[in-house]
Amino acid sequence: MQQETPNDSWAIRFAQFVERFGTIKLSVLFVVLTLAFTVGGSYVIRVSLGSGVQPDDFISAVILTMLSAPWVLYFFSELVKQLEHSRTNLKEVVSQLEHLREEDVFLNRELQNNIRQLNHEIEQRKHAQEERETVFKELEKEIQDKSEKEAQARRLSTLLRSIIDASPDLIYYRNEEGRFAGCNRVAEQLTGMSERELLGLTPHDVYEEELARQVVASDHEVLETNASITDELWLRFADGRRRFFEMRRVPFFDHEGNRLGLLAFGRDMTERKQAESAAAKASTDKTRFIATISHELRTPLNGIVGLSRMLRDTELNEEQWSWVSTIYASAITLGNIFNDIIDLDKLDRDKLELSLKTVSLRDFTEELSSIIRLLAKDKSLELITNIVEPLPKQVEVDGTRLRQILWNILFNAVKFTQKGHVSLTVSATPPDNDISLVTYVIEDTGVGIPDSEIDKIFAMYYQVDHPDHQSATGTGIGLAICKQMVDLMHGDIRVESEQGKGTRFIVELPLQVSSRPMQVAQLQVTGLNILLVEDIELNVMVAKALLEKLGQHVDVAMTGQEAIDKARETTYDLILLDIQLPDMTGFDV
């Protein structure tokens, strides 16, 4: 409410005074005061004018006052009433205005709240509209993407169909009931039916009965285990061709994991099958050829070794003994080359196995050195043999393979050394759980190996190229076989070399230390009656000479039947049988 001004307070107080005092009382009081004011005023005026004061002088003033006072009083009374009435009305108006103002404030607040709510609703509607527009855009984009995906799916489906039809593999799909539900062109060519004709048919409707049973059994296994299987089978095309297929069958599921059937993929492996058969036959033929050629070559070779060894034991001059020793060493070298070739074939077929026997390292090393010394002597080279103690007396090792490994390395050392020496050193670590690490070190003062060739020397058929060394010839398989044999023995072979100064090979083998006594066969008797059954004259000559030198009596039979006849006629202490005889085998005899 507005504050009252001082004038407003006076007027209001006067009106309230009139209302409280009373109009009549106030009128009488006003008349009295007016008369007093009139009389007093007249008196003062006359006195001030110097006129005499007469009672009659006051009568006109009293009459005039009495005549005018009621009207003035009435006027003021009405004025006061009107003022009071106006005040009351004004108060009511002010009260109404205050009420209206309060209502206006309330309405204004309500309006502001409504405006805020409307603004909020407008914002929400704008946001909702934006979200709707976003949703519409996303929906439109999704529809567009879906359309593009459907178009892409159609393209991919067409492409996939083209790829499947263009594939040389056999492809088909069968449902849970085992009926054909789709295939490619190879399957159409196989069955002589189009895909539409194949739909709904079973294997019994398409294949021969035996093949159909085999296919159904494989399908059943796939569906039972929910796992893929691979098998091989011959299929006959509609035009009569028989082809060998490698078939792979896999269960087929939808995106929810429900099994729909199975997919089968078949690759034509006829050429590979034929190649495998040809390779197997070639391998068999090669093995048979190697066995035959080995037997045919070893026969004269054994004769050379045996006869030259016998000649060394006869009375010869130094030059003759040197010649015979050269023949003997050369024959042994040739025999080791045969061994490399035979072992190479076994390695190719994964047939090479170790035959462990108890071997004396000292005797083994000295025996090997004695043969290599003959080769070194021909080139005026010194062979140095070092046996580093302590050395296990006996170990379990395949002596034939170990001899072959060391022979190849020593032979190369002699071959590539023109002057100086070749050394062979053997040492061993103390046994740990009866396992000793035996180390052979072969060193030479030869031409050496270039750094660029070090990593290649264990490769098959590889030979180091020495332009200034014309004798670098050979098969190129010796060191490769050495590496594979050392690996087979769970050992290690390394090489160190400096070109122009020499080469050093280190062979390390973990060998079982043996406590068993070596079984040394010693012939304690002489004069045995022996039947030698052998159809090759050279072998007969060597074997008979060796046996007779030991003081035995030898009869010879060249065929199996002859051996049987002699055995019936004569009692023999020992019969030595060749396996391969002209008329029968040694087992038959």
C-alpha positions as CSV (number, residue, x, y, z in Angstrom):
1,M,0.0,0.0,0.0
2,Q,1.1,3.6,-0.8
3,Q,2.2,5.8,2.2
4,E,-0.1,8.8,3.1
5,T,1.1,12.4,2.6
6,P,0.8,15.1,5.3
7,N,-2.1,16.8,3.6
8,D,-3.8,13.6,3.1
9,S,-3.4,12.9,6.8
10,W,-4.9,16.3,7.8
11,A,-7.9,16.0,5.5
12,I,-8.4,12.4,6.7
13,R,-8.1,13.5,10.4
14,F,-10.5,16.4,9.8
15,A,-13.1,14.2,8.2
16,Q,-12.7,11.7,11.0
17,F,-13.0,14.6,13.5
18,V,-16.3,15.8,11.9
19,E,-17.6,12.2,12.0
20,R,-16.7,11.7,15.6
21,F,-17.7,15.3,16.9
22,G,-21.0,15.4,15.0
23,T,-22.3,17.6,12.4
24,I,-24.8,19.6,14.6
25,K,-22.2,20.2,17.2
26,L,-19.8,21.3,14.7
27,S,-22.4,23.5,13.0
28,V,-23.2,25.3,16.2
29,L,-19.6,25.6,17.0
30,F,-18.9,27.0,13.6
31,V,-21.8,29.5,13.8
32,V,-20.6,30.7,17.2
33,L,-17.1,31.0,16.0
34,T,-18.2,32.8,12.9
35,L,-20.3,35.3,14.9
36,A,-17.4,35.8,17.3
37,F,-15.1,36.3,14.3
38,T,-17.5,38.7,12.6
39,V,-18.3,40.8,15.7
40,G,-14.7,40.8,16.8
41,G,-13.6,41.7,13.3
42,S,-16.1,44.6,13.0
43,Y,-15.0,45.8,16.4
44,V,-11.4,45.8,15.5
45,I,-12.0,47.5,12.2
46,R,-14.1,50.3,13.7
47,V,-11.6,50.8,16.5
48,S,-8.8,50.9,14.0
49,L,-10.7,53.4,11.9
50,G,-11.5,55.5,14.9
51,S,-15.2,55.2,14.6
52,G,-17.4,54.8,17.5
53,V,-18.7,51.4,18.3
54,Q,-22.5,51.1,18.4
55,P,-24.6,47.9,19.0
56,D,-26.3,48.5,15.7
57,D,-23.1,48.2,14.0
58,F,-23.0,44.6,15.0
59,I,-26.5,43.7,14.0
60,S,-25.9,43.8,10.3
61,A,-22.8,41.7,10.7
62,V,-24.7,39.2,12.9
63,I,-27.6,39.0,10.4
64,L,-25.2,38.6,7.5
65,T,-23.4,35.9,9.4
66,M,-26.5,34.1,10.4
67,L,-27.7,34.2,6.8
68,S,-24.5,33.0,5.3
69,A,-23.2,30.7,8.0
70,P,-25.7,27.9,7.5
71,W,-25.0,27.8,3.9
72,V,-21.3,27.9,4.4
73,L,-21.7,25.3,7.1
74,Y,-23.9,23.2,4.9
75,F,-21.4,23.5,2.1
76,F,-18.5,22.5,4.3
77,S,-20.6,19.7,5.8
78,E,-21.5,18.4,2.4
79,L,-17.9,18.9,1.4
80,V,-16.8,16.9,4.4
81,K,-19.4,14.2,3.7
82,Q,-18.3,14.1,0.2
83,L,-14.7,14.0,1.2
84,E,-15.5,11.3,3.7
85,H,-17.5,9.4,1.2
86,S,-14.8,9.9,-1.3
87,R,-12.2,8.8,1.2
88,T,-14.2,5.7,2.0
89,N,-14.7,5.0,-1.7
90,L,-11.1,5.8,-2.3
91,K,-10.1,3.4,0.5
92,E,-12.3,0.7,-0.9
93,V,-10.8,1.5,-4.3
94,V,-7.3,1.4,-2.8
95,S,-8.2,-1.9,-1.1
96,Q,-9.6,-3.2,-4.3
97,L,-6.5,-1.9,-6.1
98,E,-4.3,-3.6,-3.5
99,H,-6.3,-6.8,-3.9
100,L,-6.1,-6.4,-7.6
101,R,-2.4,-5.7,-7.3
102,E,-2.0,-8.8,-5.2
103,E,-4.0,-10.7,-7.7
104,D,-1.9,-9.1,-10.5
105,V,1.3,-10.1,-8.6
106,F,-0.1,-13.6,-8.2
107,L,-1.3,-13.7,-11.8
108,N,2.0,-12.3,-12.8
109,R,3.8,-15.0,-10.9
110,E,1.4,-17.6,-12.4
111,L,2.0,-16.0,-15.8
112,Q,5.8,-16.2,-15.3
113,N,5.5,-19.8,-14.1
114,N,3.3,-20.5,-17.1
115,I,5.7,-18.7,-19.3
116,R,8.6,-20.6,-17.8
117,Q,6.6,-23.8,-18.2
118,L,5.7,-22.9,-21.7
119,N,9.3,-22.0,-22.5
120,H,10.3,-25.4,-20.9
121,E,7.6,-27.1,-23.0
122,I,8.7,-25.2,-26.0
123,E,12.3,-26.3,-25.3
124,Q,11.1,-29.9,-24.8
125,R,9.1,-29.7,-27.9
126,K,12.1,-28.3,-29.8
127,H,14.3,-31.0,-28.3
128,A,11.6,-33.6,-29.1
129,Q,11.3,-32.2,-32.6
130,E,15.1,-32.3,-33.0
131,E,15.1,-35.9,-31.7
132,R,12.3,-36.7,-34.1
133,E,14.2,-35.2,-36.9
134,T,17.3,-37.1,-35.7
135,V,15.3,-40.3,-35.5
136,F,13.8,-39.6,-38.9
137,K,17.3,-39.0,-40.3
138,E,18.6,-42.1,-38.6
139,L,15.6,-44.0,-39.8
140,E,16.1,-42.6,-43.3
141,K,19.8,-43.5,-43.1
142,E,19.0,-46.9,-41.7
143,I,16.6,-47.5,-44.5
144,Q,19.2,-46.3,-47.0
145,D,21.9,-48.4,-45.4
146,K,19.5,-51.4,-45.3
147,S,18.7,-50.8,-49.0
148,E,22.5,-50.5,-49.7
149,K,23.1,-53.6,-47.6
150,E,20.4,-55.5,-49.4
151,A,21.8,-54.4,-52.7
152,Q,25.3,-55.3,-51.5
153,A,23.9,-58.6,-50.3
154,R,22.4,-59.3,-53.7
155,R,25.7,-58.4,-55.3
156,L,27.6,-60.6,-52.9
157,S,25.1,-63.3,-53.4
158,T,25.5,-63.1,-57.1
159,L,29.3,-62.9,-56.7
160,L,29.3,-65.8,-54.3
161,R,27.2,-67.8,-56.6
162,S,29.5,-67.0,-59.5
163,I,32.6,-68.0,-57.4
164,I,30.9,-71.2,-56.3
165,D,30.0,-72.1,-59.8
166,A,33.4,-71.1,-61.1
167,S,35.1,-73.2,-58.4
168,P,36.7,-76.4,-59.6
169,D,35.7,-78.0,-56.3
170,L,32.6,-80.0,-55.7
171,I,30.2,-78.1,-53.4
172,Y,26.7,-79.0,-52.2
173,Y,24.4,-78.4,-49.3
174,R,22.0,-80.8,-47.7
175,N,19.3,-80.0,-45.0
176,E,18.6,-81.8,-41.8
177,E,16.6,-84.5,-43.6
178,G,19.6,-85.3,-45.7
179,R,18.0,-83.9,-48.9
180,F,19.9,-81.8,-51.4
181,A,19.2,-78.0,-51.0
182,G,21.8,-76.5,-53.3
183,C,24.9,-77.2,-55.3
184,N,27.4,-75.8,-57.8
185,R,28.0,-76.7,-61.4
186,V,30.6,-79.4,-60.6
187,A,27.9,-81.2,-58.6
188,E,25.6,-80.9,-61.5
189,Q,28.3,-82.3,-63.8
190,L,28.9,-85.1,-61.3
191,T,25.2,-86.1,-61.0
192,G,24.1,-85.2,-64.5
193,M,21.3,-83.2,-63.0
194,S,20.6,-79.5,-62.7
195,E,20.4,-77.9,-59.3
196,R,16.6,-77.6,-59.6
197,E,16.4,-81.4,-60.3
198,L,18.6,-82.2,-57.4
199,L,16.5,-80.2,-54.8
200,G,14.8,-82.6,-52.5
201,L,16.6,-85.7,-53.5
202,T,18.6,-88.0,-51.1
203,P,22.1,-89.6,-51.8
204,H,20.3,-92.9,-52.5
205,D,18.5,-91.1,-55.4
206,V,21.7,-89.8,-56.8
207,Y,24.7,-92.2,-56.1
208,E,25.3,-95.9,-56.4
209,E,24.0,-97.8,-53.4
210,E,27.4,-98.5,-51.8
211,L,28.6,-95.0,-52.2
212,A,25.3,-93.6,-51.0
213,R,25.6,-95.7,-47.8
214,Q,29.1,-94.4,-47.3
215,V,28.0,-90.7,-47.8
216,V,25.0,-91.1,-45.5
217,A,27.2,-92.6,-42.8
218,S,29.6,-89.7,-43.0
219,D,26.7,-87.2,-42.9
220,H,25.3,-88.9,-39.9
221,E,28.7,-88.6,-38.1
222,V,28.8,-84.9,-38.8
223,L,25.3,-84.3,-37.6
224,E,25.8,-86.5,-34.5
225,T,29.1,-84.8,-33.4
226,N,28.5,-81.3,-34.8
227,A,32.1,-81.4,-36.0
228,S,33.6,-81.4,-39.4
229,I,35.2,-84.6,-40.9
230,T,37.4,-85.2,-43.9
231,D,37.5,-88.4,-45.9
232,E,38.6,-89.5,-49.4
233,L,36.5,-91.4,-51.9
234,W,36.2,-92.2,-55.6
235,L,33.3,-90.6,-57.4
236,R,31.9,-91.5,-60.8
237,F,30.8,-88.6,-63.0
238,A,27.7,-88.9,-65.2
239,D,29.9,-89.2,-68.3
240,G,31.7,-92.3,-66.7
241,R,34.8,-90.6,-65.5
242,R,36.1,-91.7,-62.0
243,R,37.8,-89.1,-60.0
244,F,39.4,-89.2,-56.5
245,F,38.0,-86.5,-54.2
246,E,39.0,-85.3,-50.8
247,M,35.6,-84.5,-49.1
248,R,35.2,-82.2,-46.2
249,R,31.8,-82.0,-44.5
250,V,30.9,-79.3,-41.9
251,P,27.7,-78.6,-40.0
252,F,25.9,-75.4,-41.2
253,F,24.2,-73.0,-38.7
254,D,22.2,-69.8,-39.0
255,H,23.0,-66.6,-37.1
256,E,21.0,-67.8,-34.0
257,G,23.0,-71.0,-33.8
258,N,20.3,-73.3,-35.2
259,R,21.7,-76.1,-37.3
260,L,20.3,-76.0,-40.9
261,G,22.2,-79.0,-42.3
262,L,25.6,-79.6,-43.6
263,L,28.0,-78.2,-46.3
264,A,30.2,-80.5,-48.3
265,F,33.4,-79.5,-50.2
266,G,35.2,-81.9,-52.4
267,R,38.5,-81.3,-54.1
268,D,39.6,-83.3,-57.0
269,M,42.8,-85.0,-55.9
270,T,43.1,-87.5,-58.8
271,E,46.4,-86.0,-60.1
272,R,47.8,-85.8,-56.6
273,K,46.7,-89.4,-55.9
274,Q,48.3,-90.5,-59.1
275,A,51.5,-88.5,-58.3
276,E,51.6,-90.0,-54.8
277,S,51.2,-93.5,-56.3
278,A,53.9,-92.7,-58.8
279,A,56.1,-91.3,-56.1
280,A,55.6,-94.3,-53.9
281,K,56.4,-96.6,-56.8
282,A,59.4,-94.5,-57.6
283,S,60.5,-94.6,-54.0
284,T,60.0,-98.4,-53.9
285,D,61.9,-98.7,-57.2
286,K,64.7,-96.4,-55.9
287,T,64.9,-98.4,-52.7
288,R,65.0,-101.7,-54.6
289,F,67.6,-100.2,-57.0
290,I,69.8,-98.9,-54.2
291,A,69.5,-102.3,-52.4
292,T,70.4,-104.1,-55.6
293,I,73.3,-101.8,-56.6
294,S,74.5,-101.8,-53.0
295,H,74.6,-105.6,-53.0
296,E,76.2,-105.7,-56.4
297,L,78.8,-103.1,-55.6
298,R,79.6,-104.3,-52.1
299,T,80.4,-107.8,-53.3
300,P,83.5,-106.8,-55.3
301,L,84.3,-104.1,-52.8
302,N,84.3,-106.5,-49.9
303,G,86.6,-108.7,-52.0
304,I,89.0,-105.8,-52.5
305,V,88.9,-104.9,-48.8
306,G,89.4,-108.5,-47.7
307,L,92.1,-109.4,-50.1
308,S,94.0,-106.1,-49.6
309,R,93.8,-106.7,-45.9
310,M,95.1,-110.2,-46.3
311,L,97.9,-108.9,-48.6
312,R,99.0,-106.5,-45.9
313,D,99.6,-109.4,-43.6
314,T,101.9,-111.1,-46.1
315,E,105.6,-110.4,-46.6
316,L,105.8,-107.2,-48.8
317,N,108.4,-104.6,-49.3
318,E,107.7,-101.0,-48.3
319,E,106.5,-99.9,-51.7
320,Q,104.2,-102.9,-52.1
321,W,102.8,-102.4,-48.6
322,S,102.1,-98.8,-49.4
323,W,100.3,-99.7,-52.6
324,V,98.2,-102.4,-50.8
325,S,97.4,-100.0,-48.0
326,T,96.3,-97.4,-50.5
327,I,94.0,-100.0,-52.1
328,Y,92.7,-100.9,-48.7
329,A,92.0,-97.3,-47.7
330,S,90.4,-96.5,-51.0
331,A,88.1,-99.4,-50.8
332,I,87.0,-98.4,-47.3
333,T,86.5,-94.8,-48.6
334,L,84.3,-96.2,-51.3
335,G,82.4,-98.3,-48.8
336,N,81.7,-95.2,-46.7
337,I,80.4,-93.4,-49.8
338,F,78.0,-96.3,-50.3
339,N,77.0,-96.0,-46.7
340,D,76.2,-92.3,-47.2
341,I,74.0,-93.0,-50.3
342,I,72.1,-95.8,-48.5
343,D,71.7,-93.7,-45.3
344,L,70.5,-90.7,-47.5
345,D,67.8,-92.9,-48.9
346,K,66.8,-94.0,-45.4
347,L,66.8,-90.4,-44.2
348,D,64.5,-89.5,-47.1
349,R,62.1,-92.2,-46.0
350,D,62.5,-91.5,-42.3
351,K,63.7,-95.1,-41.9
352,L,67.1,-94.5,-40.4
353,E,67.4,-95.9,-36.9
354,L,70.2,-96.1,-34.4
355,S,71.6,-99.4,-33.2
356,L,73.2,-98.8,-29.9
357,K,76.1,-101.1,-28.8
358,T,78.8,-101.0,-26.2
359,V,81.9,-99.3,-27.7
360,S,85.3,-98.6,-26.3
361,L,86.0,-95.0,-27.2
362,R,89.8,-95.5,-27.0
363,D,89.8,-98.5,-29.3
364,F,87.2,-96.9,-31.6
365,T,89.3,-93.8,-32.0
366,E,92.6,-95.6,-32.5
367,E,91.0,-97.9,-35.1
368,L,89.6,-95.0,-37.1
369,S,92.9,-93.1,-36.9
370,S,94.8,-96.1,-38.3
371,I,92.7,-96.0,-41.5
372,I,92.8,-92.2,-41.9
373,R,96.5,-92.3,-41.3
374,L,96.9,-94.3,-44.5
375,L,95.0,-91.5,-46.5
376,A,97.1,-88.8,-44.8
377,K,100.3,-90.6,-45.6
378,D,99.6,-90.6,-49.3
379,K,99.6,-86.8,-49.2
380,S,102.5,-86.5,-46.8
381,L,100.3,-85.2,-44.1
382,E,100.7,-85.9,-40.4
383,L,97.7,-87.3,-38.5
384,I,97.7,-86.4,-34.8
385,T,95.5,-88.3,-32.5
386,N,94.8,-86.9,-29.0
387,I,92.9,-89.0,-26.4
388,V,92.2,-86.7,-23.4
389,E,91.8,-88.5,-20.1
390,P,89.8,-89.2,-18.2
391,L,87.7,-90.9,-20.8
392,P,84.8,-93.3,-20.2
393,K,86.0,-96.8,-21.0
394,Q,82.8,-97.8,-22.7
395,V,79.7,-96.0,-24.0
396,E,76.4,-97.0,-25.6
397,V,76.5,-95.6,-29.2
398,D,75.8,-96.6,-32.8
399,G,79.4,-97.2,-33.7
400,T,78.7,-97.5,-37.4
401,R,77.0,-94.1,-37.5
402,L,79.6,-92.4,-35.4
403,R,82.4,-93.9,-37.6
404,Q,80.5,-92.6,-40.6
405,I,80.2,-89.1,-39.1
406,L,83.9,-88.8,-38.1
407,W,85.1,-90.5,-41.4
408,N,83.3,-87.9,-43.6
409,I,84.8,-85.0,-41.6
410,L,88.3,-86.5,-41.5
411,F,88.2,-87.5,-45.1
412,N,87.3,-83.9,-46.1
413,A,90.1,-82.6,-43.8
414,V,92.6,-84.8,-45.6
415,K,91.2,-83.9,-49.0
416,F,91.3,-80.1,-48.5
417,T,94.7,-80.0,-46.8
418,Q,97.8,-79.8,-49.0
419,K,100.4,-79.5,-46.3
420,G,100.6,-79.6,-42.6
421,H,98.6,-81.9,-40.4
422,V,95.1,-83.2,-39.5
423,S,94.3,-83.8,-35.8
424,L,91.6,-85.8,-34.1
425,T,90.9,-85.1,-30.4
426,V,88.4,-86.9,-28.2
427,S,87.4,-85.8,-24.7
428,A,84.5,-86.3,-22.4
429,T,82.9,-84.6,-19.4
430,P,82.5,-86.4,-16.0
431,P,79.3,-88.6,-16.1
432,D,76.1,-86.9,-14.8
433,N,73.4,-89.5,-14.2
434,D,75.5,-91.9,-16.3
435,I,75.5,-89.4,-19.3
436,S,78.8,-88.1,-20.5
437,L,79.2,-85.4,-23.1
438,V,81.7,-86.8,-25.6
439,T,83.4,-84.3,-27.8
440,Y,85.4,-85.0,-31.0
441,V,87.4,-82.1,-32.5
442,I,88.8,-82.4,-36.0
443,E,91.3,-79.7,-37.0
444,D,93.3,-79.2,-40.2
445,T,95.7,-76.7,-41.8
446,G,93.9,-76.7,-45.1
447,V,92.4,-74.1,-47.3
448,G,89.6,-73.1,-44.9
449,I,86.1,-72.0,-45.6
450,P,85.0,-68.5,-46.5
451,D,82.8,-66.8,-44.0
452,S,80.0,-66.5,-46.6
453,E,80.0,-70.3,-47.0
454,I,80.0,-71.3,-43.3
455,D,76.2,-71.4,-43.0
456,K,75.8,-73.5,-46.2
457,I,78.2,-76.4,-45.7
458,F,75.6,-78.6,-44.0
459,A,73.2,-78.2,-46.9
460,M,72.5,-81.2,-49.1
461,Y,74.6,-81.4,-52.3
462,Y,76.5,-78.2,-51.4
463,Q,80.2,-77.9,-52.0
464,V,82.4,-75.0,-51.1
465,D,83.8,-73.3,-54.2
466,H,87.6,-73.1,-54.1
467,P,88.8,-71.6,-57.5
468,D,92.4,-72.3,-56.6
469,H,91.8,-75.8,-55.3
470,Q,91.1,-78.3,-58.1
471,S,90.5,-81.4,-56.0
472,A,87.3,-80.1,-54.4
473,T,85.1,-82.8,-55.8
474,G,82.7,-85.2,-54.3
475,T,79.0,-86.0,-53.8
476,G,78.2,-83.0,-51.6
477,I,76.1,-85.2,-49.2
478,G,78.7,-86.2,-46.6
479,L,78.4,-83.2,-44.2
480,A,74.6,-83.0,-44.7
481,I,74.3,-86.6,-43.6
482,C,76.7,-85.9,-40.7
483,K,74.4,-83.1,-39.5
484,Q,71.3,-85.3,-39.7
485,M,72.9,-88.2,-37.9
486,V,74.2,-85.9,-35.1
487,D,70.7,-84.5,-34.7
488,L,69.4,-88.0,-34.6
489,M,71.8,-88.7,-31.7
490,H,70.6,-85.5,-29.9
491,G,74.0,-84.0,-30.4
492,D,75.5,-80.9,-31.9
493,I,78.0,-80.2,-34.7
494,R,79.7,-76.8,-35.2
495,V,82.4,-75.5,-37.5
496,E,85.0,-72.8,-37.2
497,S,87.2,-71.8,-40.1
498,E,89.6,-69.1,-41.3
499,Q,90.3,-69.0,-45.0
500,G,93.8,-70.0,-45.8
501,K,94.6,-71.3,-42.3
502,G,92.4,-74.2,-41.7
503,T,89.1,-75.5,-40.3
504,R,87.9,-76.9,-37.0
505,F,84.8,-79.2,-36.6
506,I,83.4,-79.9,-33.1
507,V,81.0,-82.8,-32.6
508,E,79.3,-83.1,-29.2
509,L,77.3,-86.2,-28.3
510,P,75.6,-87.0,-25.0
511,L,76.3,-90.7,-24.6
512,Q,75.3,-93.3,-22.0
513,V,78.2,-94.6,-20.0
514,S,78.1,-98.4,-20.1
515,S,79.1,-100.6,-17.2
516,R,78.4,-103.8,-19.2
517,P,81.4,-105.8,-20.4
518,M,82.0,-105.7,-24.1
519,Q,81.1,-108.9,-25.8
520,V,84.3,-109.8,-27.8
521,A,83.9,-112.9,-29.9
522,Q,87.0,-115.0,-29.7
523,L,87.3,-118.2,-31.7
524,Q,88.8,-120.6,-29.2
525,V,89.0,-123.7,-31.4
526,T,90.6,-124.7,-34.7
527,G,89.9,-127.5,-37.1
528,L,86.2,-126.8,-37.4
529,N,84.4,-128.4,-40.3
530,I,82.6,-125.5,-42.0
531,L,80.2,-125.5,-44.9
532,L,80.3,-122.1,-46.8
533,V,77.2,-121.6,-49.0
534,E,77.9,-118.7,-51.4
535,D,77.4,-118.3,-55.1
536,I,79.9,-115.5,-55.8
537,E,83.4,-116.7,-56.5
538,L,85.1,-113.6,-55.0
539,N,83.2,-113.9,-51.7
540,V,84.1,-117.6,-51.6
541,M,87.8,-116.8,-52.2
542,V,88.0,-114.1,-49.4
543,A,85.9,-116.0,-46.8
544,K,87.6,-119.3,-47.4
545,A,91.1,-117.8,-47.2
546,L,90.2,-116.0,-43.9
547,L,88.7,-119.1,-42.4
548,E,91.5,-121.4,-43.5
549,K,94.0,-118.9,-42.1
550,L,92.3,-119.3,-38.8
551,G,92.9,-123.1,-39.0
552,Q,89.4,-124.2,-40.1
553,H,88.4,-126.7,-42.8
554,V,86.0,-125.2,-45.4
555,D,83.7,-126.9,-47.9
556,V,82.0,-124.8,-50.5
557,A,78.5,-125.1,-52.0
558,M,77.4,-122.7,-54.8
559,T,73.6,-123.5,-54.7
560,G,71.0,-124.2,-52.1
561,Q,70.4,-127.7,-53.3
562,E,74.2,-128.5,-53.3
563,A,74.3,-127.3,-49.7
564,I,71.4,-129.5,-48.7
565,D,73.1,-132.5,-50.4
566,K,76.4,-131.9,-48.7
567,A,74.8,-131.3,-45.3
568,R,73.0,-134.7,-45.6
569,E,76.3,-136.5,-46.5
570,T,78.6,-134.7,-44.0
571,T,78.3,-133.5,-40.5
572,Y,79.4,-129.9,-40.2
573,D,80.2,-127.9,-37.1
574,L,79.1,-124.6,-38.7
575,I,77.2,-123.7,-41.8
576,L,77.5,-120.1,-43.3
577,L,74.6,-119.4,-45.5
578,D,74.1,-116.6,-48.1
579,I,70.6,-115.2,-48.2
580,Q,70.4,-114.8,-51.9
581,L,71.2,-118.1,-53.8
582,P,70.4,-118.9,-57.4
583,D,67.8,-121.6,-56.7
584,M,66.4,-120.7,-53.3
585,T,67.0,-118.4,-50.3
586,G,69.2,-119.1,-47.3
587,F,66.0,-119.3,-45.2
588,D,64.7,-122.0,-47.5
589,V,67.9,-124.0,-47.1
